[in-house]
Amino acid sequence: IRIMSSEGNHGFGYACNFGVKVAQYDLIFFLSSDGWISRIDRSFKDDMARVSKNCGAIQTHAVIADGSNAHRSLAKMTYLKLLASTLCLGTPIRRIQRVFPIHRILRFLPGSIGEYFTSYDDVSPLEKWSRCHTVGGGNMLIFKNAFDSVEGFDEGFFLYDDDIDLSLRLSAKRFENWWYSGIYVEMFVSAT
C-alpha cells in the first residue's frame, strides 16, 4: 500500500487519476473510503482470465454492512442534482449534457431528466457475469489500458456522474462494462 496526498480536495475523479499515475498493474480497483472488500471468490484469477477481451470496467457486487443490497437500479439526473452539481460543485452544464443528453430525456421519472440502467437485481445468484451500461466508481475494477485510452476520469466532474461519463466514454471506444459477483464489497452508506 502506498499512501499519497494532494493539496486540497479536487474531487473523486482527480483522486482516482492521481492514484492511477503510479499504478503498476493491468487491473486497478477503485474502492470508496466507506467500503471494504469482504469476499473474493477463489476462482477470481481464473474468472479474470476468461473475461471478454473487450472488457473495460467491472462493477463488483456491493452490499450494505447490514447485508442488504447497495446497488442502484437507475443512475438518474434529477433537476435538484443538476442544480447542486452546477452551482455547489461547479460542474459545467456541458459536462452534464454529455452524460445526460437531450435524447436520453425520453425515458424519465417525475423530477428526473435522464437515467441509465445499472441494475443487476435480475441476475441469477449463480451467474457471475452480466453486461451493464454503466459501473459505479466506488467499487469497480478497470483495466489500465482501457482507463488510459479514455484519459481517465474527467476531472471537471467534482463529484457525481463522473463514473457514468467514464462508462459511456469506454463504450464509445468499444470497451464493455460488466457486473461481476465474485467480489463482495460491504458499504457504510454515506459514511464518507
PyMOL commands that place a pseudoatom at each C-alpha (Angstrom):
pseudoatom trace, name=CA, resn=ILE, resi=1, chain=A, elem=C, hetatm=0, pos=[0.000, 0.000, 0.000]
pseudoatom trace, name=CA, resn=ARG, resi=2, chain=A, elem=C, hetatm=0, pos=[1.290, 3.408, -0.939]
pseudoatom trace, name=CA, resn=ILE, resi=3, chain=A, elem=C, hetatm=0, pos=[-0.153, 6.482, 0.799]
pseudoatom trace, name=CA, resn=MET, resi=4, chain=A, elem=C, hetatm=0, pos=[-0.391, 9.572, -1.418]
pseudoatom trace, name=CA, resn=SER, resi=5, chain=A, elem=C, hetatm=0, pos=[-1.704, 13.043, -0.745]
pseudoatom trace, name=CA, resn=SER, resi=6, chain=A, elem=C, hetatm=0, pos=[-2.551, 16.121, -2.783]
pseudoatom trace, name=CA, resn=GLU, resi=7, chain=A, elem=C, hetatm=0, pos=[-3.008, 19.767, -1.970]
pseudoatom trace, name=CA, resn=GLY, resi=8, chain=A, elem=C, hetatm=0, pos=[-6.709, 20.077, -1.123]
pseudoatom trace, name=CA, resn=ASN, resi=9, chain=A, elem=C, hetatm=0, pos=[-9.789, 18.199, -2.245]
pseudoatom trace, name=CA, resn=HIS, resi=10, chain=A, elem=C, hetatm=0, pos=[-10.093, 18.252, -6.035]
pseudoatom trace, name=CA, resn=GLY, resi=11, chain=A, elem=C, hetatm=0, pos=[-12.827, 15.628, -6.288]
pseudoatom trace, name=CA, resn=PHE, resi=12, chain=A, elem=C, hetatm=0, pos=[-13.257, 11.922, -6.871]
pseudoatom trace, name=CA, resn=GLY, resi=13, chain=A, elem=C, hetatm=0, pos=[-12.012, 11.813, -10.471]
pseudoatom trace, name=CA, resn=TYR, resi=14, chain=A, elem=C, hetatm=0, pos=[-8.888, 13.801, -9.684]
pseudoatom trace, name=CA, resn=ALA, resi=15, chain=A, elem=C, hetatm=0, pos=[-8.048, 11.496, -6.767]
pseudoatom trace, name=CA, resn=CYS, resi=16, chain=A, elem=C, hetatm=0, pos=[-8.504, 8.379, -8.921]
pseudoatom trace, name=CA, resn=ASN, resi=17, chain=A, elem=C, hetatm=0, pos=[-6.437, 9.805, -11.791]
pseudoatom trace, name=CA, resn=PHE, resi=18, chain=A, elem=C, hetatm=0, pos=[-3.760, 10.841, -9.296]
pseudoatom trace, name=CA, resn=GLY, resi=19, chain=A, elem=C, hetatm=0, pos=[-3.510, 7.274, -7.993]
pseudoatom trace, name=CA, resn=VAL, resi=20, chain=A, elem=C, hetatm=0, pos=[-3.519, 5.633, -11.424]
pseudoatom trace, name=CA, resn=LYS, resi=21, chain=A, elem=C, hetatm=0, pos=[-0.445, 7.639, -12.426]
pseudoatom trace, name=CA, resn=VAL, resi=22, chain=A, elem=C, hetatm=0, pos=[1.647, 5.409, -10.157]
pseudoatom trace, name=CA, resn=ALA, resi=23, chain=A, elem=C, hetatm=0, pos=[-0.303, 2.155, -10.733]
pseudoatom trace, name=CA, resn=GLN, resi=24, chain=A, elem=C, hetatm=0, pos=[1.952, -0.693, -11.808]
pseudoatom trace, name=CA, resn=TYR, resi=25, chain=A, elem=C, hetatm=0, pos=[-0.626, -3.377, -12.661]
pseudoatom trace, name=CA, resn=ASP, resi=26, chain=A, elem=C, hetatm=0, pos=[-3.009, -4.020, -15.533]
pseudoatom trace, name=CA, resn=LEU, resi=27, chain=A, elem=C, hetatm=0, pos=[-6.104, -4.205, -13.326]
pseudoatom trace, name=CA, resn=ILE, resi=28, chain=A, elem=C, hetatm=0, pos=[-6.986, -1.347, -10.956]
pseudoatom trace, name=CA, resn=PHE, resi=29, chain=A, elem=C, hetatm=0, pos=[-9.562, -1.444, -8.150]
pseudoatom trace, name=CA, resn=PHE, resi=30, chain=A, elem=C, hetatm=0, pos=[-11.339, 1.775, -7.153]
pseudoatom trace, name=CA, resn=LEU, resi=31, chain=A, elem=C, hetatm=0, pos=[-12.902, 1.496, -3.708]
pseudoatom trace, name=CA, resn=SER, resi=32, chain=A, elem=C, hetatm=0, pos=[-14.743, 4.224, -1.786]
pseudoatom trace, name=CA, resn=SER, resi=33, chain=A, elem=C, hetatm=0, pos=[-13.496, 5.066, 1.670]
pseudoatom trace, name=CA, resn=ASP, resi=34, chain=A, elem=C, hetatm=0, pos=[-16.819, 3.872, 3.115]
pseudoatom trace, name=CA, resn=GLY, resi=35, chain=A, elem=C, hetatm=0, pos=[-16.392, 0.348, 1.768]
pseudoatom trace, name=CA, resn=TRP, resi=36, chain=A, elem=C, hetatm=0, pos=[-14.168, -2.687, 2.129]
pseudoatom trace, name=CA, resn=ILE, resi=37, chain=A, elem=C, hetatm=0, pos=[-13.738, -5.948, 0.265]
pseudoatom trace, name=CA, resn=SER, resi=38, chain=A, elem=C, hetatm=0, pos=[-15.444, -8.612, 2.350]
pseudoatom trace, name=CA, resn=ARG, resi=39, chain=A, elem=C, hetatm=0, pos=[-15.119, -11.557, -0.021]
pseudoatom trace, name=CA, resn=ILE, resi=40, chain=A, elem=C, hetatm=0, pos=[-13.224, -12.549, -3.149]
pseudoatom trace, name=CA, resn=ASP, resi=41, chain=A, elem=C, hetatm=0, pos=[-14.103, -15.867, -4.757]
pseudoatom trace, name=CA, resn=ARG, resi=42, chain=A, elem=C, hetatm=0, pos=[-11.272, -18.372, -5.046]
pseudoatom trace, name=CA, resn=SER, resi=43, chain=A, elem=C, hetatm=0, pos=[-11.980, -18.522, -8.765]
pseudoatom trace, name=CA, resn=PHE, resi=44, chain=A, elem=C, hetatm=0, pos=[-11.224, -14.794, -9.188]
pseudoatom trace, name=CA, resn=LYS, resi=45, chain=A, elem=C, hetatm=0, pos=[-7.937, -15.272, -11.050]
pseudoatom trace, name=CA, resn=ASP, resi=46, chain=A, elem=C, hetatm=0, pos=[-9.478, -17.827, -13.435]
pseudoatom trace, name=CA, resn=ASP, resi=47, chain=A, elem=C, hetatm=0, pos=[-12.568, -15.632, -13.881]
pseudoatom trace, name=CA, resn=MET, resi=48, chain=A, elem=C, hetatm=0, pos=[-10.409, -12.674, -14.887]
pseudoatom trace, name=CA, resn=ALA, resi=49, chain=A, elem=C, hetatm=0, pos=[-8.571, -14.843, -17.436]
pseudoatom trace, name=CA, resn=ARG, resi=50, chain=A, elem=C, hetatm=0, pos=[-11.931, -15.719, -19.059]
pseudoatom trace, name=CA, resn=VAL, resi=51, chain=A, elem=C, hetatm=0, pos=[-13.335, -12.191, -19.159]
pseudoatom trace, name=CA, resn=SER, resi=52, chain=A, elem=C, hetatm=0, pos=[-14.059, -10.694, -22.576]
pseudoatom trace, name=CA, resn=LYS, resi=53, chain=A, elem=C, hetatm=0, pos=[-11.033, -9.212, -24.318]
pseudoatom trace, name=CA, resn=ASN, resi=54, chain=A, elem=C, hetatm=0, pos=[-13.151, -6.078, -24.837]
pseudoatom trace, name=CA, resn=CYS, resi=55, chain=A, elem=C, hetatm=0, pos=[-13.838, -5.645, -21.120]
pseudoatom trace, name=CA, resn=GLY, resi=56, chain=A, elem=C, hetatm=0, pos=[-13.043, -2.155, -19.879]
pseudoatom trace, name=CA, resn=ALA, resi=57, chain=A, elem=C, hetatm=0, pos=[-14.649, -1.826, -16.443]
pseudoatom trace, name=CA, resn=ILE, resi=58, chain=A, elem=C, hetatm=0, pos=[-16.193, -4.251, -13.960]
pseudoatom trace, name=CA, resn=GLN, resi=59, chain=A, elem=C, hetatm=0, pos=[-18.794, -3.407, -11.317]
pseudoatom trace, name=CA, resn=THR, resi=60, chain=A, elem=C, hetatm=0, pos=[-18.389, -5.509, -8.176]
pseudoatom trace, name=CA, resn=HIS, resi=61, chain=A, elem=C, hetatm=0, pos=[-21.275, -6.698, -6.017]
pseudoatom trace, name=CA, resn=ALA, resi=62, chain=A, elem=C, hetatm=0, pos=[-21.991, -4.194, -3.236]
pseudoatom trace, name=CA, resn=VAL, resi=63, chain=A, elem=C, hetatm=0, pos=[-23.947, -4.819, -0.064]
pseudoatom trace, name=CA, resn=ILE, resi=64, chain=A, elem=C, hetatm=0, pos=[-24.751, -2.564, 2.879]
pseudoatom trace, name=CA, resn=ALA, resi=65, chain=A, elem=C, hetatm=0, pos=[-22.980, -3.602, 6.093]
pseudoatom trace, name=CA, resn=ASP, resi=66, chain=A, elem=C, hetatm=0, pos=[-26.341, -4.992, 7.324]
pseudoatom trace, name=CA, resn=GLY, resi=67, chain=A, elem=C, hetatm=0, pos=[-26.412, -7.403, 4.354]
pseudoatom trace, name=CA, resn=SER, resi=68, chain=A, elem=C, hetatm=0, pos=[-28.981, -5.637, 2.139]
pseudoatom trace, name=CA, resn=ASN, resi=69, chain=A, elem=C, hetatm=0, pos=[-28.155, -4.814, -1.481]
pseudoatom trace, name=CA, resn=ALA, resi=70, chain=A, elem=C, hetatm=0, pos=[-26.464, -1.475, -2.102]
pseudoatom trace, name=CA, resn=HIS, resi=71, chain=A, elem=C, hetatm=0, pos=[-26.589, -1.360, -5.878]
pseudoatom trace, name=CA, resn=ARG, resi=72, chain=A, elem=C, hetatm=0, pos=[-28.564, 1.165, -7.866]
pseudoatom trace, name=CA, resn=SER, resi=73, chain=A, elem=C, hetatm=0, pos=[-31.300, 0.264, -10.312]
pseudoatom trace, name=CA, resn=LEU, resi=74, chain=A, elem=C, hetatm=0, pos=[-31.000, 3.520, -12.215]
pseudoatom trace, name=CA, resn=ALA, resi=75, chain=A, elem=C, hetatm=0, pos=[-28.475, 6.307, -12.345]
pseudoatom trace, name=CA, resn=LYS, resi=76, chain=A, elem=C, hetatm=0, pos=[-30.678, 9.383, -12.554]
pseudoatom trace, name=CA, resn=MET, resi=77, chain=A, elem=C, hetatm=0, pos=[-30.048, 13.048, -13.086]
pseudoatom trace, name=CA, resn=THR, resi=78, chain=A, elem=C, hetatm=0, pos=[-32.714, 14.986, -11.221]
pseudoatom trace, name=CA, resn=TYR, resi=79, chain=A, elem=C, hetatm=0, pos=[-33.275, 18.713, -11.503]
pseudoatom trace, name=CA, resn=LEU, resi=80, chain=A, elem=C, hetatm=0, pos=[-32.132, 19.139, -7.900]
pseudoatom trace, name=CA, resn=LYS, resi=81, chain=A, elem=C, hetatm=0, pos=[-28.966, 17.122, -8.545]
pseudoatom trace, name=CA, resn=LEU, resi=82, chain=A, elem=C, hetatm=0, pos=[-28.294, 19.154, -11.702]
pseudoatom trace, name=CA, resn=LEU, resi=83, chain=A, elem=C, hetatm=0, pos=[-28.619, 22.360, -9.690]
pseudoatom trace, name=CA, resn=ALA, resi=84, chain=A, elem=C, hetatm=0, pos=[-26.341, 21.000, -6.932]
pseudoatom trace, name=CA, resn=SER, resi=85, chain=A, elem=C, hetatm=0, pos=[-23.774, 19.719, -9.455]
pseudoatom trace, name=CA, resn=THR, resi=86, chain=A, elem=C, hetatm=0, pos=[-23.538, 23.019, -11.303]
pseudoatom trace, name=CA, resn=LEU, resi=87, chain=A, elem=C, hetatm=0, pos=[-23.947, 25.571, -8.520]
pseudoatom trace, name=CA, resn=CYS, resi=88, chain=A, elem=C, hetatm=0, pos=[-22.452, 23.818, -5.483]
pseudoatom trace, name=CA, resn=LEU, resi=89, chain=A, elem=C, hetatm=0, pos=[-19.854, 21.558, -7.090]
pseudoatom trace, name=CA, resn=GLY, resi=90, chain=A, elem=C, hetatm=0, pos=[-19.034, 23.706, -10.108]
pseudoatom trace, name=CA, resn=THR, resi=91, chain=A, elem=C, hetatm=0, pos=[-19.606, 21.020, -12.758]
pseudoatom trace, name=CA, resn=PRO, resi=92, chain=A, elem=C, hetatm=0, pos=[-20.133, 22.814, -16.097]
pseudoatom trace, name=CA, resn=ILE, resi=93, chain=A, elem=C, hetatm=0, pos=[-23.518, 22.233, -17.770]
pseudoatom trace, name=CA, resn=ARG, resi=94, chain=A, elem=C, hetatm=0, pos=[-21.773, 20.974, -20.940]
pseudoatom trace, name=CA, resn=ARG, resi=95, chain=A, elem=C, hetatm=0, pos=[-20.376, 18.034, -18.977]
pseudoatom trace, name=CA, resn=ILE, resi=96, chain=A, elem=C, hetatm=0, pos=[-23.773, 17.191, -17.516]
pseudoatom trace, name=CA, resn=GLN, resi=97, chain=A, elem=C, hetatm=0, pos=[-25.258, 17.332, -21.033]
pseudoatom trace, name=CA, resn=ARG, resi=98, chain=A, elem=C, hetatm=0, pos=[-22.564, 14.928, -22.243]
pseudoatom trace, name=CA, resn=VAL, resi=99, chain=A, elem=C, hetatm=0, pos=[-23.731, 12.356, -19.677]
pseudoatom trace, name=CA, resn=PHE, resi=100, chain=A, elem=C, hetatm=0, pos=[-27.461, 13.162, -19.941]
pseudoatom trace, name=CA, resn=PRO, resi=101, chain=A, elem=C, hetatm=0, pos=[-28.008, 14.492, -23.496]
pseudoatom trace, name=CA, resn=ILE, resi=102, chain=A, elem=C, hetatm=0, pos=[-31.429, 15.515, -24.738]
pseudoatom trace, name=CA, resn=HIS, resi=103, chain=A, elem=C, hetatm=0, pos=[-32.142, 12.140, -26.409]
pseudoatom trace, name=CA, resn=ARG, resi=104, chain=A, elem=C, hetatm=0, pos=[-31.836, 10.397, -23.002]
pseudoatom trace, name=CA, resn=ILE, resi=105, chain=A, elem=C, hetatm=0, pos=[-34.654, 12.545, -21.589]
pseudoatom trace, name=CA, resn=LEU, resi=106, chain=A, elem=C, hetatm=0, pos=[-37.251, 10.490, -23.449]
pseudoatom trace, name=CA, resn=ARG, resi=107, chain=A, elem=C, hetatm=0, pos=[-37.222, 7.909, -20.606]
pseudoatom trace, name=CA, resn=PHE, resi=108, chain=A, elem=C, hetatm=0, pos=[-37.643, 9.771, -17.357]
pseudoatom trace, name=CA, resn=LEU, resi=109, chain=A, elem=C, hetatm=0, pos=[-39.286, 9.517, -13.988]
pseudoatom trace, name=CA, resn=PRO, resi=110, chain=A, elem=C, hetatm=0, pos=[-41.070, 12.516, -12.404]
pseudoatom trace, name=CA, resn=GLY, resi=111, chain=A, elem=C, hetatm=0, pos=[-38.422, 15.018, -11.400]
pseudoatom trace, name=CA, resn=SER, resi=112, chain=A, elem=C, hetatm=0, pos=[-35.739, 13.264, -13.442]
pseudoatom trace, name=CA, resn=ILE, resi=113, chain=A, elem=C, hetatm=0, pos=[-34.153, 14.444, -16.683]
pseudoatom trace, name=CA, resn=GLY, resi=114, chain=A, elem=C, hetatm=0, pos=[-32.254, 11.300, -17.612]
pseudoatom trace, name=CA, resn=GLU, resi=115, chain=A, elem=C, hetatm=0, pos=[-31.273, 7.839, -16.453]
pseudoatom trace, name=CA, resn=TYR, resi=116, chain=A, elem=C, hetatm=0, pos=[-29.068, 4.844, -17.206]
pseudoatom trace, name=CA, resn=PHE, resi=117, chain=A, elem=C, hetatm=0, pos=[-29.719, 1.210, -16.409]
pseudoatom trace, name=CA, resn=THR, resi=118, chain=A, elem=C, hetatm=0, pos=[-27.212, -0.062, -13.860]
pseudoatom trace, name=CA, resn=SER, resi=119, chain=A, elem=C, hetatm=0, pos=[-29.253, -2.803, -12.192]
pseudoatom trace, name=CA, resn=TYR, resi=120, chain=A, elem=C, hetatm=0, pos=[-28.218, -6.336, -11.533]
pseudoatom trace, name=CA, resn=ASP, resi=121, chain=A, elem=C, hetatm=0, pos=[-31.334, -7.182, -9.491]
pseudoatom trace, name=CA, resn=ASP, resi=122, chain=A, elem=C, hetatm=0, pos=[-32.454, -9.738, -12.046]
pseudoatom trace, name=CA, resn=VAL, resi=123, chain=A, elem=C, hetatm=0, pos=[-29.109, -11.551, -12.318]
pseudoatom trace, name=CA, resn=SER, resi=124, chain=A, elem=C, hetatm=0, pos=[-29.209, -15.099, -11.017]
pseudoatom trace, name=CA, resn=PRO, resi=125, chain=A, elem=C, hetatm=0, pos=[-27.020, -15.637, -7.919]
pseudoatom trace, name=CA, resn=LEU, resi=126, chain=A, elem=C, hetatm=0, pos=[-25.395, -18.460, -9.883]
pseudoatom trace, name=CA, resn=GLU, resi=127, chain=A, elem=C, hetatm=0, pos=[-24.496, -16.160, -12.769]
pseudoatom trace, name=CA, resn=LYS, resi=128, chain=A, elem=C, hetatm=0, pos=[-21.128, -14.496, -12.189]
pseudoatom trace, name=CA, resn=TRP, resi=129, chain=A, elem=C, hetatm=0, pos=[-21.069, -12.114, -15.156]
pseudoatom trace, name=CA, resn=SER, resi=130, chain=A, elem=C, hetatm=0, pos=[-23.624, -9.760, -16.660]
pseudoatom trace, name=CA, resn=ARG, resi=131, chain=A, elem=C, hetatm=0, pos=[-23.246, -6.872, -19.097]
pseudoatom trace, name=CA, resn=CYS, resi=132, chain=A, elem=C, hetatm=0, pos=[-24.314, -3.431, -17.810]
pseudoatom trace, name=CA, resn=HIS, resi=133, chain=A, elem=C, hetatm=0, pos=[-24.433, 0.064, -19.279]
pseudoatom trace, name=CA, resn=THR, resi=134, chain=A, elem=C, hetatm=0, pos=[-22.504, 1.826, -16.539]
pseudoatom trace, name=CA, resn=VAL, resi=135, chain=A, elem=C, hetatm=0, pos=[-20.418, 0.993, -13.498]
pseudoatom trace, name=CA, resn=GLY, resi=136, chain=A, elem=C, hetatm=0, pos=[-20.196, 2.814, -10.166]
pseudoatom trace, name=CA, resn=GLY, resi=137, chain=A, elem=C, hetatm=0, pos=[-16.841, 4.378, -9.396]
pseudoatom trace, name=CA, resn=GLY, resi=138, chain=A, elem=C, hetatm=0, pos=[-16.902, 3.492, -5.698]
pseudoatom trace, name=CA, resn=ASN, resi=139, chain=A, elem=C, hetatm=0, pos=[-16.452, -0.247, -6.186]
pseudoatom trace, name=CA, resn=MET, resi=140, chain=A, elem=C, hetatm=0, pos=[-15.149, -1.052, -9.623]
pseudoatom trace, name=CA, resn=LEU, resi=141, chain=A, elem=C, hetatm=0, pos=[-12.262, -2.746, -11.352]
pseudoatom trace, name=CA, resn=ILE, resi=142, chain=A, elem=C, hetatm=0, pos=[-10.878, -1.255, -14.543]
pseudoatom trace, name=CA, resn=PHE, resi=143, chain=A, elem=C, hetatm=0, pos=[-8.189, -2.357, -16.938]
pseudoatom trace, name=CA, resn=LYS, resi=144, chain=A, elem=C, hetatm=0, pos=[-5.401, 0.217, -17.099]
pseudoatom trace, name=CA, resn=ASN, resi=145, chain=A, elem=C, hetatm=0, pos=[-5.243, 0.143, -20.913]
pseudoatom trace, name=CA, resn=ALA, resi=146, chain=A, elem=C, hetatm=0, pos=[-8.972, 0.989, -21.075]
pseudoatom trace, name=CA, resn=PHE, resi=147, chain=A, elem=C, hetatm=0, pos=[-8.617, 3.720, -18.435]
pseudoatom trace, name=CA, resn=ASP, resi=148, chain=A, elem=C, hetatm=0, pos=[-5.664, 5.252, -20.281]
pseudoatom trace, name=CA, resn=SER, resi=149, chain=A, elem=C, hetatm=0, pos=[-7.429, 5.071, -23.656]
pseudoatom trace, name=CA, resn=VAL, resi=150, chain=A, elem=C, hetatm=0, pos=[-10.182, 7.410, -22.401]
pseudoatom trace, name=CA, resn=GLU, resi=151, chain=A, elem=C, hetatm=0, pos=[-7.694, 9.514, -20.415]
pseudoatom trace, name=CA, resn=GLY, resi=152, chain=A, elem=C, hetatm=0, pos=[-9.213, 8.540, -17.081]
pseudoatom trace, name=CA, resn=PHE, resi=153, chain=A, elem=C, hetatm=0, pos=[-11.936, 10.342, -15.204]
pseudoatom trace, name=CA, resn=ASP, resi=154, chain=A, elem=C, hetatm=0, pos=[-12.977, 13.788, -16.416]
pseudoatom trace, name=CA, resn=GLU, resi=155, chain=A, elem=C, hetatm=0, pos=[-11.810, 15.977, -13.536]
pseudoatom trace, name=CA, resn=GLY, resi=156, chain=A, elem=C, hetatm=0, pos=[-14.413, 18.597, -14.461]
pseudoatom trace, name=CA, resn=PHE, resi=157, chain=A, elem=C, hetatm=0, pos=[-16.900, 16.462, -12.529]
pseudoatom trace, name=CA, resn=PHE, resi=158, chain=A, elem=C, hetatm=0, pos=[-16.080, 17.207, -8.905]
pseudoatom trace, name=CA, resn=LEU, resi=159, chain=A, elem=C, hetatm=0, pos=[-18.480, 14.560, -7.631]
pseudoatom trace, name=CA, resn=TYR, resi=160, chain=A, elem=C, hetatm=0, pos=[-21.369, 12.516, -9.082]
pseudoatom trace, name=CA, resn=ASP, resi=161, chain=A, elem=C, hetatm=0, pos=[-21.799, 11.147, -12.582]
pseudoatom trace, name=CA, resn=ASP, resi=162, chain=A, elem=C, hetatm=0, pos=[-18.073, 11.016, -13.362]
pseudoatom trace, name=CA, resn=ASP, resi=163, chain=A, elem=C, hetatm=0, pos=[-18.382, 7.213, -13.269]
pseudoatom trace, name=CA, resn=ILE, resi=164, chain=A, elem=C, hetatm=0, pos=[-21.283, 7.287, -15.745]
pseudoatom trace, name=CA, resn=ASP, resi=165, chain=A, elem=C, hetatm=0, pos=[-19.286, 9.596, -18.002]
pseudoatom trace, name=CA, resn=LEU, resi=166, chain=A, elem=C, hetatm=0, pos=[-16.293, 7.226, -17.805]
pseudoatom trace, name=CA, resn=SER, resi=167, chain=A, elem=C, hetatm=0, pos=[-18.526, 4.226, -18.617]
pseudoatom trace, name=CA, resn=LEU, resi=168, chain=A, elem=C, hetatm=0, pos=[-20.009, 5.977, -21.660]
pseudoatom trace, name=CA, resn=ARG, resi=169, chain=A, elem=C, hetatm=0, pos=[-16.582, 7.001, -22.939]
pseudoatom trace, name=CA, resn=LEU, resi=170, chain=A, elem=C, hetatm=0, pos=[-15.369, 3.396, -22.515]
pseudoatom trace, name=CA, resn=SER, resi=171, chain=A, elem=C, hetatm=0, pos=[-18.376, 2.178, -24.534]
pseudoatom trace, name=CA, resn=ALA, resi=172, chain=A, elem=C, hetatm=0, pos=[-17.649, 4.746, -27.247]
pseudoatom trace, name=CA, resn=LYS, resi=173, chain=A, elem=C, hetatm=0, pos=[-14.151, 3.229, -27.546]
pseudoatom trace, name=CA, resn=ARG, resi=174, chain=A, elem=C, hetatm=0, pos=[-15.733, -0.248, -27.913]
pseudoatom trace, name=CA, resn=PHE, resi=175, chain=A, elem=C, hetatm=0, pos=[-14.941, -1.414, -24.382]
pseudoatom trace, name=CA, resn=GLU, resi=176, chain=A, elem=C, hetatm=0, pos=[-17.594, -3.360, -22.481]
pseudoatom trace, name=CA, resn=ASN, resi=177, chain=A, elem=C, hetatm=0, pos=[-18.875, -2.720, -18.940]
pseudoatom trace, name=CA, resn=TRP, resi=178, chain=A, elem=C, hetatm=0, pos=[-19.594, -5.795, -16.837]
pseudoatom trace, name=CA, resn=TRP, resi=179, chain=A, elem=C, hetatm=0, pos=[-21.033, -6.700, -13.448]
pseudoatom trace, name=CA, resn=TYR, resi=180, chain=A, elem=C, hetatm=0, pos=[-19.175, -9.447, -11.533]
pseudoatom trace, name=CA, resn=SER, resi=181, chain=A, elem=C, hetatm=0, pos=[-20.496, -11.296, -8.495]
pseudoatom trace, name=CA, resn=GLY, resi=182, chain=A, elem=C, hetatm=0, pos=[-17.180, -12.820, -7.433]
pseudoatom trace, name=CA, resn=ILE, resi=183, chain=A, elem=C, hetatm=0, pos=[-16.165, -9.825, -5.300]
pseudoatom trace, name=CA, resn=TYR, resi=184, chain=A, elem=C, hetatm=0, pos=[-18.342, -8.552, -2.451]
pseudoatom trace, name=CA, resn=VAL, resi=185, chain=A, elem=C, hetatm=0, pos=[-17.849, -5.008, -1.209]
pseudoatom trace, name=CA, resn=GLU, resi=186, chain=A, elem=C, hetatm=0, pos=[-19.562, -4.014, 2.050]
pseudoatom trace, name=CA, resn=MET, resi=187, chain=A, elem=C, hetatm=0, pos=[-20.521, -0.363, 2.279]
pseudoatom trace, name=CA, resn=PHE, resi=188, chain=A, elem=C, hetatm=0, pos=[-21.285, 2.000, 5.113]
pseudoatom trace, name=CA, resn=VAL, resi=189, chain=A, elem=C, hetatm=0, pos=[-23.602, 4.151, 3.011]
pseudoatom trace, name=CA, resn=SER, resi=190, chain=A, elem=C, hetatm=0, pos=[-22.917, 7.899, 3.263]
pseudoatom trace, name=CA, resn=ALA, resi=191, chain=A, elem=C, hetatm=0, pos=[-20.183, 7.347, 5.824]
pseudoatom trace, name=CA, resn=THR, resi=192, chain=A, elem=C, hetatm=0, pos=[-17.599, 9.399, 3.925]
for i in range(1, 192): cmd.bond("trace and resi %d" % i, "trace and resi %d" % (i + 1))
show_as sticks, trace
zoom trace
